[in-house]
Amino acid sequence: MRLVLHEDPVSGNCYKIRLTAALLGLPLERVAYDITRGETRTPQFLAAVNANGRIPVLQVGDRMLPESNAACWYLADGSALLPHDRFDRADVLRWLLWEQYNHEPNIATLRFWLRVTGEDALSDLQRLQIAPKRAGGAVALALMEAEFSARDWLVGGAVTIADLALYAYTHVAGDAGFDLADHPAVQRWIARIEALPGFVPLHVPPPG
């Protein structure tokens, strides 16, 4: 089955899908869009790729699967990256939901504002949100530090897509103003992921 990732190459949400595919040895074509230029809001994109106007979208044959963690789940299903045990699978889902509700809205959003938008270009409302998002991100990292002080991986004693989903924005949390030196257990977990066979870094441009 042909797999195509519609993505912005700097996005951690897009990267987690590329990383999952790489660790599984799955070939993945890539189509890049620049969200800062409105390329995911064109009538063609909305009609053919995602009516919600967002990426990433994993194209499986002629079907489109939006939402990064759903795409990771699809790729990992049937592999060691998604446990067979019923409780462990639910626990992976728990971490994927936590990542999208507690981690990504704080760390990823701050990274985008500071690295892509630029602090000088932020709206007054966005400026007011910096402090609460920084506080929320700090709480998320503290929870992860506690988890990885007690275990190597989040679920079942082995790497799963729960780890990959959280790695995507955690390892670049410095771009959002967080100091990972304060989280040694998280740093050790990052190193474990980066030592996995097939690992690919975030900043690999698409072909062409």
Order of alpha helices (4+ residues) and beta strands (2+ residues): beta-alpha-beta-alpha-beta-beta-alpha-alpha-alpha-alpha-alpha
